[in-house]
């Protein structure tokens, strides 16, 4: 029987990007930074774009169309019989423009959706705060600045000393 030996534990290698901690201020959704949107920098024209130019294109049956826009397609030319070089550089440039516009629209829609959700959350929180608050009205600007001043003092542990000075003056 093999004895259980002690091992120095190591940290796991993170595979899923979404599980990594996000730096402060990182965008939730952003447009990709590919140089070529026709092939997403792979050299193969993306399936949904290839279908626009090649009638009845099925990637399970037909050869993969090579991107002529960015020269990354040249990596795949050694795969004889599995590459389709029918698309011209002009075709790939048009597909690139179409895909860029699609991503710009997607990014814009996502941003608008995030803004609507943020606004809804802010309104809901404000309503909830008003229902739970003992105040019957919102603070005035002067009241808010005085409360902020007191909070700042409390955070810096100086509130008691300032309060004692104010009590002594009164």
Residue pairs with C-beta under 8 A, 6 or more apart in sequence:
14 20
28 110
28 114
29 107
29 110
29 111
29 114
30 107
31 103
31 104
31 107
32 40
32 103
34 40
34 41
35 41
35 70
36 67
36 69
36 70
36 72
36 92
36 96
37 95
37 96
37 99
37 100
37 103
38 45
38 46
38 49
38 67
38 69
38 70
38 92
38 93
38 95
38 96
38 99
39 45
39 46
39 67
39 69
39 70
39 72
39 73
39 92
40 46
41 70
41 72
42 67
42 72
43 66
43 67
43 70
43 72
43 73
43 74
43 75
43 76
44 64
44 65
44 66
44 67
44 73
44 76
45 64
45 65
45 66
45 67
45 87
45 92
45 95
46 95
46 99
47 57
47 59
49 95
49 98
49 99
50 57
50 59
50 65
50 87
51 57
52 95
52 98
53 65
53 87
53 91
53 95
54 62
54 65
54 84
54 86
54 87
57 65
62 84
63 81
63 82
63 83
63 84
64 76
64 82
64 83
64 84
65 83
65 84
65 85
65 86
65 87
66 73
66 74
66 76
66 77
66 83
66 84
66 85
66 87
67 73
67 87
67 92
68 85
68 87
68 88
68 89
68 91
68 92
69 89
69 92
69 93
69 95
69 96
70 92
73 83
76 82
76 83
77 83
77 85
87 95
130 138
139 147
150 159
153 159
153 162
